[in-house]
């Protein structure tokens, strides 16, 4: 995954809520309910439909979880 850029927490916080910038929390629903990045949408990384992602192919998508990977 070397070609996938990483963003710092500060960069995500600065861009959160901007058009074309979407944050997805890939933790389980229970963990998401206990706490998540403001505005983040919960998305099951193993079972989701294409319609759950924005249709704009130029959008920036940020995915995070608390897993070891």
Helices and strands as residue ranges (DSSP letters): H 9-15, E 21-25, H 29-34, E 41-42, G 50-52, E 60-64
